[in-house]
Amino acid sequence: MYALTDAGTARLDAWRRQWRRFVDIVDATLTDQDTSRASGDAGIDTPTDTPRS
């Protein structure tokens, strides 16, 4: 059986918080896009076929 050290526990906790923030941001972004599409607003983040310079 293995146990985390105090430092390992702190790193795991930091990783979990970072992952949760990432997931919350992605969720909010996707939810905002879905809401914009439903209201007929294409939004500024809509992909286009225009090449970037």
DRENLUMLUM-741941 format. One record per atom (N, C-alpha, C): atom name; x, y, z; residue number from 1. Coordinates in pm, 1 decimal, decimal comma, padded with zeros to 6 digits, always signed. Each point is the difference from the previous one (the first is absolute). Layout:
N
<node atome="CA" X="X" Y="Y" Z="Z" num="NUM"/>
...
end
This chain:
53
<node atome="N" X="+00084,4" Y="-00117,4" Z="+00000,0" num="1"/>
<node atome="CA" X="-00084,4" Y="+00117,4" Z="+00000,0" num="1"/>
<node atome="C" X="+00088,9" Y="+00123,7" Z="+00000,0" num="1"/>
<node atome="N" X="-00041,2" Y="+00100,3" Z="-00077,8" num="2"/>
<node atome="CA" X="+00076,8" Y="+00123,1" Z="-00011,9" num="2"/>
<node atome="C" X="-00079,7" Y="+00115,6" Z="+00058,4" num="2"/>
<node atome="N" X="+00072,6" Y="+00094,3" Z="+00053,6" num="3"/>
<node atome="CA" X="-00063,2" Y="+00120,8" Z="+00053,7" num="3"/>
<node atome="C" X="+00073,0" Y="+00121,9" Z="-00055,7" num="3"/>
<node atome="N" X="-00073,1" Y="+00106,4" Z="-00021,6" num="4"/>
<node atome="CA" X="+00061,3" Y="+00123,5" Z="-00048,0" num="4"/>
<node atome="C" X="+00072,5" Y="+00070,6" Z="+00114,0" num="4"/>
<node atome="N" X="+00111,4" Y="+00061,0" Z="-00034,8" num="5"/>
<node atome="CA" X="+00068,8" Y="+00084,5" Z="+00097,3" num="5"/>
<node atome="C" X="-00079,8" Y="+00129,1" Z="+00013,4" num="5"/>
<node atome="N" X="+00036,9" Y="+00082,0" Z="+00095,5" num="6"/>
<node atome="CA" X="-00066,3" Y="+00129,6" Z="+00015,0" num="6"/>
<node atome="C" X="+00017,7" Y="+00084,4" Z="-00126,1" num="6"/>
<node atome="N" X="+00121,5" Y="-00003,8" Z="-00056,5" num="7"/>
<node atome="CA" X="+00026,2" Y="+00075,7" Z="-00122,6" num="7"/>
<node atome="C" X="-00082,7" Y="-00056,2" Z="-00115,9" num="7"/>
<node atome="N" X="-00011,6" Y="-00131,1" Z="-00009,2" num="8"/>
<node atome="CA" X="-00079,5" Y="-00062,2" Z="-00104,9" num="8"/>
<node atome="C" X="-00147,2" Y="+00034,9" Z="+00012,8" num="8"/>
<node atome="N" X="-00048,4" Y="+00002,6" Z="+00122,3" num="9"/>
<node atome="CA" X="-00139,5" Y="+00037,0" Z="+00024,7" num="9"/>
<node atome="C" X="-00025,0" Y="+00144,1" Z="-00042,4" num="9"/>
<node atome="N" X="+00094,1" Y="+00088,5" Z="+00030,1" num="10"/>
<node atome="CA" X="-00014,0" Y="+00141,2" Z="-00037,4" num="10"/>
<node atome="C" X="+00000,8" Y="+00015,1" Z="-00152,3" num="10"/>
<node atome="N" X="+00089,2" Y="-00074,6" Z="-00068,1" num="11"/>
<node atome="CA" X="+00005,5" Y="+00007,4" Z="-00146,3" num="11"/>
<node atome="C" X="-00127,5" Y="-00053,8" Z="-00063,0" num="11"/>
<node atome="N" X="-00051,1" Y="-00109,3" Z="+00052,8" num="12"/>
<node atome="CA" X="-00123,4" Y="-00057,1" Z="-00051,9" num="12"/>
<node atome="C" X="-00116,6" Y="+00096,8" Z="+00020,1" num="12"/>
<node atome="N" X="-00005,4" Y="+00063,5" Z="+00114,7" num="13"/>
<node atome="CA" X="-00105,9" Y="+00096,9" Z="+00027,7" num="13"/>
<node atome="C" X="+00010,0" Y="+00118,6" Z="-00095,6" num="13"/>
<node atome="N" X="+00121,9" Y="+00049,2" Z="-00024,7" num="14"/>
<node atome="CA" X="+00019,3" Y="+00111,4" Z="-00093,6" num="14"/>
<node atome="C" X="-00042,5" Y="-00041,3" Z="-00140,7" num="14"/>
<node atome="N" X="+00035,2" Y="-00121,7" Z="-00041,2" num="15"/>
<node atome="CA" X="-00037,9" Y="-00049,0" Z="-00132,1" num="15"/>
<node atome="C" X="-00152,3" Y="-00008,9" Z="-00011,7" num="15"/>
<node atome="N" X="-00064,2" Y="-00049,8" Z="+00103,7" num="16"/>
<node atome="CA" X="-00147,2" Y="-00010,5" Z="-00002,2" num="16"/>
<node atome="C" X="-00065,2" Y="+00136,5" Z="-00014,3" num="16"/>
<node atome="N" X="+00052,0" Y="+00100,3" Z="+00073,9" num="17"/>
<node atome="CA" X="-00055,2" Y="+00135,4" Z="-00010,4" num="17"/>
<node atome="C" X="+00021,4" Y="+00057,2" Z="-00140,0" num="17"/>
<node atome="N" X="+00119,2" Y="-00021,2" Z="-00056,1" num="18"/>
<node atome="CA" X="+00029,8" Y="+00049,0" Z="-00133,8" num="18"/>
<node atome="C" X="-00090,5" Y="-00067,3" Z="-00102,8" num="18"/>
<node atome="N" X="-00016,7" Y="-00129,6" Z="+00010,5" num="19"/>
<node atome="CA" X="-00085,9" Y="-00074,2" Z="-00092,5" num="19"/>
<node atome="C" X="-00143,9" Y="+00048,6" Z="+00010,5" num="19"/>
<node atome="N" X="-00047,2" Y="+00022,0" Z="+00121,6" num="20"/>
<node atome="CA" X="-00137,9" Y="+00046,3" Z="+00020,9" num="20"/>
<node atome="C" X="-00020,8" Y="+00136,5" Z="-00064,1" num="20"/>
<node atome="N" X="+00099,2" Y="+00090,8" Z="+00014,4" num="21"/>
<node atome="CA" X="-00011,4" Y="+00131,7" Z="-00064,2" num="21"/>
<node atome="C" X="-00007,9" Y="-00015,6" Z="-00151,1" num="21"/>
<node atome="N" X="+00084,4" Y="-00085,6" Z="-00055,6" num="22"/>
<node atome="CA" X="+00000,2" Y="-00024,8" Z="-00143,9" num="22"/>
<node atome="C" X="-00136,8" Y="-00051,6" Z="-00045,5" num="22"/>
<node atome="N" X="-00052,7" Y="-00098,7" Z="+00069,4" num="23"/>
<node atome="CA" X="-00129,2" Y="-00058,5" Z="-00035,6" num="23"/>
<node atome="C" X="-00110,8" Y="+00104,7" Z="+00010,7" num="23"/>
<node atome="N" X="+00004,6" Y="+00082,5" Z="+00102,8" num="24"/>
<node atome="CA" X="-00101,5" Y="+00104,7" Z="+00015,0" num="24"/>
<node atome="C" X="+00006,3" Y="+00100,7" Z="-00114,3" num="24"/>
<node atome="N" X="+00121,2" Y="+00036,7" Z="-00042,0" num="25"/>
<node atome="CA" X="+00015,5" Y="+00095,2" Z="-00110,4" num="25"/>
<node atome="C" X="-00051,7" Y="-00060,2" Z="-00130,7" num="25"/>
<node atome="N" X="+00037,4" Y="-00124,2" Z="-00026,6" num="26"/>
<node atome="CA" X="-00047,0" Y="-00066,0" Z="-00122,8" num="26"/>
<node atome="C" X="-00151,8" Y="-00013,0" Z="+00002,9" num="26"/>
<node atome="N" X="-00054,3" Y="-00039,7" Z="+00112,8" num="27"/>
<node atome="CA" X="-00144,6" Y="-00014,2" Z="+00012,1" num="27"/>
<node atome="C" X="-00069,8" Y="+00133,3" Z="-00023,9" num="27"/>
<node atome="N" X="+00051,4" Y="+00107,3" Z="+00060,8" num="28"/>
<node atome="CA" X="-00060,9" Y="+00132,0" Z="-00018,1" num="28"/>
<node atome="C" X="+00011,0" Y="+00045,0" Z="-00145,2" num="28"/>
<node atome="N" X="+00112,7" Y="-00027,5" Z="-00063,8" num="29"/>
<node atome="CA" X="+00018,9" Y="+00037,9" Z="-00139,6" num="29"/>
<node atome="C" X="-00097,2" Y="-00074,1" Z="-00090,3" num="29"/>
<node atome="N" X="-00012,3" Y="-00129,6" Z="+00019,9" num="30"/>
<node atome="CA" X="-00091,2" Y="-00078,5" Z="-00082,3" num="30"/>
<node atome="C" X="-00144,4" Y="+00040,0" Z="+00024,6" num="30"/>
<node atome="N" X="-00034,0" Y="+00025,8" Z="+00123,1" num="31"/>
<node atome="CA" X="-00136,0" Y="+00041,0" Z="+00034,4" num="31"/>
<node atome="C" X="-00031,6" Y="+00134,5" Z="-00063,3" num="31"/>
<node atome="N" X="+00096,0" Y="+00094,6" Z="+00003,9" num="32"/>
<node atome="CA" X="-00020,6" Y="+00130,9" Z="-00061,8" num="32"/>
<node atome="C" X="-00019,1" Y="-00013,5" Z="-00149,4" num="32"/>
<node atome="N" X="+00077,3" Y="-00086,4" Z="-00066,5" num="33"/>
<node atome="CA" X="-00013,1" Y="-00018,7" Z="-00144,0" num="33"/>
<node atome="C" X="-00135,1" Y="-00060,7" Z="-00033,3" num="33"/>
<node atome="N" X="-00043,2" Y="-00097,6" Z="+00077,7" num="34"/>
<node atome="CA" X="-00130,0" Y="-00061,5" Z="-00024,6" num="34"/>
<node atome="C" X="-00111,2" Y="+00102,2" Z="+00016,2" num="34"/>
<node atome="N" X="+00011,2" Y="+00086,1" Z="+00099,7" num="35"/>
<node atome="CA" X="-00100,2" Y="+00102,8" Z="+00025,1" num="35"/>
<node atome="C" X="-00001,0" Y="+00101,3" Z="-00113,2" num="35"/>
<node atome="N" X="+00119,7" Y="+00038,6" Z="-00048,3" num="36"/>
<node atome="CA" X="+00008,7" Y="+00096,4" Z="-00109,5" num="36"/>
<node atome="C" X="-00062,6" Y="-00056,5" Z="-00126,4" num="36"/>
<node atome="N" X="+00026,9" Y="-00123,9" Z="-00029,8" num="37"/>
<node atome="CA" X="-00056,8" Y="-00063,0" Z="-00120,0" num="37"/>
<node atome="C" X="-00151,8" Y="-00007,7" Z="+00009,9" num="37"/>
<node atome="N" X="-00048,6" Y="-00030,6" Z="+00118,7" num="38"/>
<node atome="CA" X="-00144,9" Y="-00013,1" Z="+00018,4" num="38"/>
<node atome="C" X="-00069,8" Y="+00134,3" Z="-00020,0" num="38"/>
<node atome="N" X="+00068,8" Y="+00109,0" Z="+00034,4" num="39"/>
<node atome="CA" X="-00062,3" Y="+00131,6" Z="-00013,0" num="39"/>
<node atome="C" X="+00022,2" Y="+00061,3" Z="-00137,5" num="39"/>
<node atome="N" X="+00073,4" Y="-00072,2" Z="-00088,4" num="40"/>
<node atome="CA" X="+00024,0" Y="+00050,4" Z="-00133,7" num="40"/>
<node atome="C" X="+00123,4" Y="+00086,5" Z="-00011,5" num="40"/>
<node atome="N" X="+00076,2" Y="+00015,6" Z="+00106,2" num="41"/>
<node atome="CA" X="+00121,8" Y="+00080,7" Z="-00000,7" num="41"/>
<node atome="C" X="+00118,4" Y="-00090,9" Z="-00030,2" num="41"/>
<node atome="N" X="+00068,2" Y="+00025,3" Z="-00111,3" num="42"/>
<node atome="CA" X="+00113,1" Y="-00084,7" Z="-00037,3" num="42"/>
<node atome="C" X="+00117,5" Y="+00017,5" Z="+00095,2" num="42"/>
<node atome="N" X="+00016,1" Y="+00116,7" Z="+00058,2" num="43"/>
<node atome="CA" X="+00110,0" Y="+00023,6" Z="+00093,5" num="43"/>
<node atome="C" X="+00131,7" Y="+00022,9" Z="-00071,8" num="43"/>
<node atome="N" X="+00098,8" Y="+00052,5" Z="+00071,5" num="44"/>
<node atome="CA" X="+00127,8" Y="+00032,9" Z="-00062,5" num="44"/>
<node atome="C" X="+00090,4" Y="-00120,9" Z="-00014,5" num="44"/>
<node atome="N" X="-00029,1" Y="-00108,1" Z="+00067,3" num="45"/>
<node atome="CA" X="+00086,3" Y="-00117,3" Z="-00003,6" num="45"/>
<node atome="C" X="-00043,8" Y="-00103,2" Z="-00103,5" num="45"/>
<node atome="N" X="-00091,1" Y="+00037,1" Z="-00086,2" num="46"/>
<node atome="CA" X="-00046,5" Y="-00094,0" Z="-00101,1" num="46"/>
<node atome="C" X="+00110,3" Y="-00020,8" Z="-00103,7" num="46"/>
<node atome="N" X="+00034,4" Y="-00125,6" Z="-00027,2" num="47"/>
<node atome="CA" X="+00104,6" Y="-00026,4" Z="-00099,3" num="47"/>
<node atome="C" X="-00042,0" Y="+00048,4" Z="-00138,2" num="47"/>
<node atome="N" X="+00097,9" Y="+00046,2" Z="-00076,0" num="48"/>
<node atome="CA" X="-00025,8" Y="+00044,3" Z="-00136,9" num="48"/>
<node atome="C" X="+00098,4" Y="-00069,1" Z="-00092,5" num="48"/>
<node atome="N" X="-00026,2" Y="+00010,6" Z="-00127,8" num="49"/>
<node atome="CA" X="+00089,2" Y="-00056,9" Z="-00100,4" num="49"/>
<node atome="C" X="+00108,0" Y="+00100,9" Z="-00040,0" num="49"/>
<node atome="N" X="-00003,1" Y="+00119,9" Z="+00056,9" num="50"/>
<node atome="CA" X="+00097,1" Y="+00102,3" Z="-00034,9" num="50"/>
<node atome="C" X="+00135,9" Y="-00038,4" Z="+00058,5" num="50"/>
<node atome="N" X="+00104,1" Y="-00008,0" Z="-00085,7" num="51"/>
<node atome="CA" X="+00132,7" Y="-00033,1" Z="+00052,4" num="51"/>
<node atome="C" X="+00053,9" Y="+00112,4" Z="+00088,2" num="51"/>
<node atome="N" X="+00075,3" Y="-00039,2" Z="+00099,2" num="52"/>
<node atome="CA" X="+00064,6" Y="+00098,8" Z="+00087,5" num="52"/>
<node atome="C" X="+00131,8" Y="+00042,7" Z="-00061,7" num="52"/>
<node atome="N" X="+00032,7" Y="+00126,8" Z="+00017,3" num="53"/>
<node atome="CA" X="+00126,9" Y="+00047,9" Z="-00055,9" num="53"/>
<node atome="C" X="+00109,9" Y="-00001,3" Z="+00103,9" num="53"/>
end
